[in-house]
Amino acid sequence: MKHIMLIVFLSLASFSAMAHKPSDSYLALKVEGNQVQGQWDIALRDLDYAIGLDGNDDGHITWTELRERKEAVYAYALNRLEIATNQQNCPLKPTDILVDEHSDGHYAVLNFQADCLADVQKLSITYGLFFDLDAQHRGLLKLTRNERTDTTIFSPDRKQVDFALNSVRKPWQEFLNFAHEGVWHIWIGFDHILFLLSLLLPAALVRENSSWYPKQGFSQAFWEVLAVVTAFTLAHSITLSLAVLGYISLPTRWVESAIAASVVIAALNNVYPIFVRRRSGFAFGFGLIHGMGIASVLLDMGLPNTQGLISLLGFNLGVEVGQLAIVSIAFPIIILFSQYRYYPVLVMKLGSTGIAIVALFWLAERSLDFQMNIL
């Protein structure tokens, strides 16, 4: 039992360091003749970790500190980006640096220009930002020429992408690309995972006379899990779609704080039960909030409507597949251990207490904005 407790606490400790949205950068390129105009949004916290921006170590990055490190920022970033046409590199020239706010904090906005030797018909882009520091980092690209927009996502396994700008687009490739990223996003979305896990932990138990007992038979637990997961899936699919399509919008801090609060409530409900029955309604209600949080990746890309619909469908499918994989792994384990008498106390209650503590840390950090800030 001591080993089980140790594993639980070590696992939860690893989540506590990951309260923010995973590291992403947003690269927008516009092709005009033989020139490529670029805008690259990179999180200040990531740049600070890589090259140091906070000169006085006060936990705040000021505009002055960023401007003083402008050359170092451009050198670091542009040395990790290559744009080529006809196997010839297009030299990258920095212009000006700005600051913008995304869903997860402040970003440096690096404007630059690439001059190619001839009109760009085929473009090869090689991306290597932060991959040596963070294997979870992703680079989200939007490439525009005339009325055409292409998108892709760079990862450690996909560092180079080639575009034939005069060829017919293949929407299914973009669909599969964003489906893959949807799977990845939910697997590293630790707040969503902990919320779902909090709902699954008591699924194999029944509460009678203020005590928890294992359910008799697999089917009872299965149907409850199916109801909870279906409700959660339906809810976050609704708000994910509405948010990406622009029908609803809430301040990011509210959404992220509410997601953290939902994890706290779901976890504490296992320790001090209030919603013992009809937890699917509980999952649906908070699932609406989680959907707006999941939408942040696509919203930050600023995709046009037609492109956004394909990306939305693929991304949403990937999220559901990733979530199903998590449930398929967790549910049999929960069923197995629920048969032991120590499960209600040592696994469900102790595990839920640990989840609540981690989520309370997230809630304080998000609601009080403990991140690096521009003053």
C-alpha positions in Angstrom: 0.0 0.0 0.0 2.9 2.3 0.7 4.1 1.8 -2.8 0.7 2.7 -4.2 0.6 5.9 -2.2 4.1 6.8 -3.4 3.1 6.2 -7.0 0.0 8.4 -6.6 1.9 11.3 -5.1 4.7 11.1 -7.6 2.3 11.1 -10.5 0.4 14.1 -9.1 3.5 16.0 -8.4 4.4 15.7 -12.1 1.1 17.3 -13.0 1.6 20.2 -10.7 4.5 21.6 -12.8 2.3 21.6 -15.9 -0.5 24.1 -15.1 -0.2 26.0 -18.4 -1.2 25.2 -21.9 1.6 23.2 -23.6 4.2 25.2 -25.4 3.1 26.5 -28.9 4.3 29.1 -31.3 2.3 30.6 -34.1 4.0 31.3 -37.5 2.1 33.2 -40.2 3.7 33.5 -43.6 2.3 35.5 -46.6 3.8 34.9 -50.0 3.9 37.9 -52.4 5.9 37.3 -55.6 9.5 36.5 -54.5 9.0 37.8 -51.0 7.6 36.1 -47.9 6.3 38.3 -45.1 6.5 36.6 -41.7 5.0 37.0 -38.3 6.1 34.7 -35.5 4.4 34.7 -32.1 6.5 33.0 -29.5 5.6 32.8 -25.8 7.7 35.1 -23.6 8.0 32.4 -20.9 9.5 30.0 -23.5 12.0 32.6 -24.7 12.9 33.5 -21.1 13.6 29.8 -20.4 15.8 29.4 -23.6 17.8 32.6 -23.6 16.8 34.7 -20.5 14.7 37.8 -20.8 14.0 38.7 -17.1 17.2 40.7 -16.5 16.5 41.4 -12.8 14.9 38.1 -12.0 11.8 39.7 -10.5 9.4 37.3 -12.3 8.2 40.0 -14.7 9.4 40.6 -18.3 9.1 44.3 -19.1 9.0 45.9 -22.5 12.4 47.4 -21.9 13.9 44.0 -21.1 12.5 42.5 -24.2 13.8 45.4 -26.4 17.2 45.1 -24.9 17.3 41.4 -25.9 15.7 42.0 -29.4 18.8 40.9 -31.3 19.3 37.8 -29.2 15.7 36.9 -29.6 15.8 37.3 -33.4 19.1 35.4 -33.6 17.8 32.5 -31.5 14.5 32.2 -33.4 15.6 32.8 -37.0 18.5 30.4 -36.7 15.9 27.7 -36.1 13.8 28.5 -39.1 14.6 28.0 -42.8 12.5 29.0 -45.8 13.7 27.8 -49.2 12.4 27.7 -52.7 14.0 25.6 -55.5 16.5 24.2 -53.0 17.8 27.7 -52.3 17.4 29.4 -48.9 15.6 32.7 -48.7 17.6 35.0 -46.3 15.5 36.0 -43.3 15.7 39.7 -42.3 14.2 40.9 -39.0 12.1 44.0 -39.0 10.4 44.9 -35.7 9.4 43.1 -32.5 6.1 43.7 -30.8 4.0 42.1 -28.0 0.7 40.4 -28.2 -1.5 38.5 -25.7 -2.7 34.9 -26.5 -4.9 32.6 -24.5 -2.1 31.5 -22.3 -0.1 34.7 -21.8 2.1 37.3 -23.5 4.0 36.6 -26.7 6.8 38.3 -28.5 5.7 39.0 -32.1 8.7 38.7 -34.4 8.1 40.4 -37.8 10.5 39.4 -40.6 10.9 39.2 -44.3 12.4 36.5 -46.6 13.7 37.5 -50.0 13.8 34.7 -52.6 15.5 34.8 -56.0 12.4 34.2 -58.0 8.6 34.0 -57.6 7.7 31.4 -55.0 6.0 28.4 -56.5 7.3 25.7 -54.2 8.2 26.4 -50.6 10.1 24.3 -48.1 9.9 25.3 -44.5 12.2 23.7 -41.8 11.3 24.5 -38.2 13.4 23.7 -35.1 12.4 26.0 -32.4 12.6 24.7 -28.8 12.6 21.0 -29.8 15.9 20.5 -28.1 14.4 21.9 -24.9 10.8 20.7 -25.0 9.7 17.6 -27.0 6.0 18.7 -26.4 6.5 22.0 -28.3 4.5 22.5 -31.4 4.8 25.1 -34.2 1.5 26.1 -35.8 1.9 27.4 -39.3 -0.6 29.4 -41.5 0.7 30.0 -45.0 -1.2 32.4 -47.3 -0.9 33.2 -50.9 -3.6 35.1 -52.8 -6.9 33.5 -51.7 -5.3 30.2 -50.6 -4.4 29.3 -47.1 -2.5 26.2 -46.0 -1.9 25.1 -42.4 0.3 22.6 -40.7 1.8 21.8 -37.3 5.5 21.2 -36.8 6.7 18.7 -34.2 9.9 16.9 -33.4 8.8 14.2 -35.8 7.7 16.7 -38.5 10.3 19.4 -38.7 10.1 20.1 -42.5 7.1 20.6 -44.7 7.0 21.3 -48.4 4.3 23.3 -50.2 3.5 23.3 -53.9 1.5 26.5 -54.0 0.0 26.0 -57.4 -1.2 22.4 -56.7 -4.7 21.4 -55.8 -5.2 21.3 -52.0 -5.9 18.0 -50.3 -8.3 18.7 -47.4 -8.0 15.1 -46.1 -4.3 15.7 -45.4 -5.1 18.7 -43.2 -8.0 16.8 -41.6 -5.6 13.9 -40.6 -2.9 16.3 -39.5 -5.3 18.1 -37.1 -6.8 14.8 -35.9 -3.3 13.7 -34.9 -2.8 17.0 -33.0 -6.2 16.6 -31.3 -5.1 13.3 -29.9 -1.8 14.8 -28.7 -3.6 17.8 -27.2 -5.9 15.8 -25.0 -3.0 13.5 -23.9 -1.0 16.5 -22.6 -4.1 18.4 -21.4 -3.5 17.4 -17.8 -6.4 19.4 -16.4 -8.8 17.6 -18.8 -7.3 14.3 -17.9 -7.6 14.9 -14.1 -11.2 16.0 -14.4 -12.1 12.9 -16.4 -10.1 10.7 -14.0 -11.9 12.2 -11.0 -15.2 11.2 -12.6 -14.0 7.7 -13.3 -12.5 6.8 -9.9 -15.9 6.2 -8.2 -17.5 4.6 -11.3 -16.9 1.0 -10.0 -18.3 1.8 -6.6 -21.8 2.2 -5.1 -22.5 4.3 -2.0 -24.7 2.8 0.7 -25.1 4.0 4.3 -22.3 6.6 4.0 -19.8 3.9 2.8 -18.4 2.8 -0.6 -18.7 -0.8 -1.9 -17.7 -2.4 -5.1 -20.4 -2.7 -7.7 -21.6 -6.2 -8.5 -20.7 -7.0 -12.1 -18.8 -5.2 -14.8 -21.9 -3.9 -16.7 -23.1 -1.5 -14.0 -19.8 0.3 -13.9 -19.5 0.2 -17.7 -22.9 1.9 -18.3 -22.2 4.6 -15.8 -18.8 5.3 -17.4 -20.4 5.4 -20.8 -23.0 7.9 -19.7 -20.3 10.1 -18.0 -17.9 10.0 -21.0 -20.7 10.6 -23.5 -22.0 13.6 -21.6 -18.5 15.1 -21.3 -17.7 14.4 -25.0 -21.0 15.9 -26.2 -20.6 19.0 -24.0 -17.0 19.9 -24.9 -17.7 19.2 -28.6 -20.5 21.7 -28.6 -18.5 24.6 -27.1 -15.4 23.7 -28.9 -17.3 24.1 -32.2 -19.1 27.2 -31.1 -15.9 28.9 -29.9 -13.9 28.1 -33.0 -16.7 29.2 -35.3 -16.9 32.5 -33.4 -20.4 32.1 -31.8 -19.2 32.3 -28.2 -16.2 33.9 -26.5 -15.3 34.3 -22.9 -12.1 35.8 -21.3 -9.4 33.2 -21.3 -8.6 33.7 -17.6 -12.2 33.0 -16.7 -12.3 29.8 -18.8 -9.0 28.4 -17.6 -9.8 29.3 -14.0 -13.2 27.6 -14.3 -11.6 24.5 -15.7 -9.3 24.3 -12.7 -12.3 24.8 -10.4 -14.1 22.0 -12.1 -11.2 19.6 -11.3 -11.3 20.8 -7.7 -15.0 20.2 -7.4 -15.0 16.8 -9.2 -12.1 15.6 -7.0 -13.6 16.8 -3.7 -16.9 15.2 -4.6 -15.1 11.9 -4.3 -14.0 12.8 -0.8 -17.2 14.5 0.4 -19.9 13.1 -1.9 -22.6 15.4 -3.0 -23.3 14.4 -6.6 -23.4 10.6 -6.0 -26.0 10.0 -8.7 -26.5 11.6 -12.1 -22.8 12.5 -12.4 -23.3 12.5 -16.2 -25.2 15.9 -15.7 -22.2 17.1 -13.7 -19.9 16.0 -16.5 -22.0 17.7 -19.1 -22.1 21.0 -17.3 -18.4 21.3 -16.7 -17.7 19.8 -20.1 -19.1 22.9 -21.7 -16.4 24.9 -20.1 -13.6 22.4 -21.0 -14.6 22.7 -24.6 -13.8 26.4 -24.7 -10.4 25.7 -23.2 -9.7 23.0 -25.8 -10.6 25.5 -28.6 -7.7 27.8 -27.7 -5.3 26.0 -30.0 -7.4 26.6 -33.1 -8.5 30.1 -32.0 -4.9 31.2 -31.7 -4.1 30.2 -35.2 -6.7 32.6 -36.6 -7.8 30.3 -39.4 -10.3 31.5 -42.1 -13.8 30.0 -41.9 -13.5 27.4 -44.6 -10.1 26.2 -43.4 -11.2 26.4 -39.8 -14.1 24.0 -40.4 -11.8 21.2 -41.8 -9.3 21.8 -38.9 -12.1 21.8 -36.4 -13.6 18.5 -37.6 -10.2 16.8 -37.6 -9.1 18.3 -34.3 -12.4 17.4 -32.6 -12.2 13.8 -33.8 -8.6 13.6 -32.5 -9.7 14.8 -29.1 -12.4 12.2 -28.9 -10.1 9.4 -30.0 -7.4 10.5 -27.5 -10.0 10.7 -24.7 -11.4 7.2 -25.6 -7.8 5.8 -25.4 -7.4 7.3 -21.9 -10.7 5.8 -20.7 -9.9 2.5 -22.3 -6.7 2.3 -20.3 -8.0 3.7 -17.0 -11.3 2.0 -16.7 -10.1 -1.6 -16.6 -7.5 -0.6 -14.0 -10.1 1.0 -11.9 -12.4 -2.1 -12.1 -9.5 -4.3 -11.1 -8.4 -2.3 -8.0 -12.0 -1.5 -6.9 -12.4 -5.1 -5.8 -9.8 -4.5 -3.0 -11.0 -3.1 0.3 -8.4 -0.3 0.4 -9.5 1.1 -3.0 -12.1 3.6 -1.6 -9.7 5.2 0.9 -6.2 4.8 -0.5 -6.9 5.1 -4.2 -10.1 7.0 -4.7 -10.1 9.4 -1.7 -6.3 9.8 -1.4 -5.9 10.1 -5.1 -8.8 12.6 -5.3 -7.3 14.7 -2.5 -4.0 14.9 -4.4 -5.9 15.9 -7.6 -7.7 18.6 -5.7 -4.5 20.0 -4.3 -2.9 20.2 -7.7 -6.0 21.8 -9.2 -6.2 24.3 -6.3 -2.6 25.3 -7.3 -3.8 25.7 -10.9 -6.8 27.7 -9.8 -4.7 30.2 -7.8 -2.1 30.5 -10.6 -4.7 31.1 -13.3 -7.1 33.3 -11.4 -4.4 35.5 -9.8 -2.2 35.4 -13.0 1.1 34.2 -11.5 2.6 34.0 -15.0 5.3 36.2 -16.5 3.7 39.5 -17.4 4.5 42.5 -19.5 4.3 45.6 -17.3 
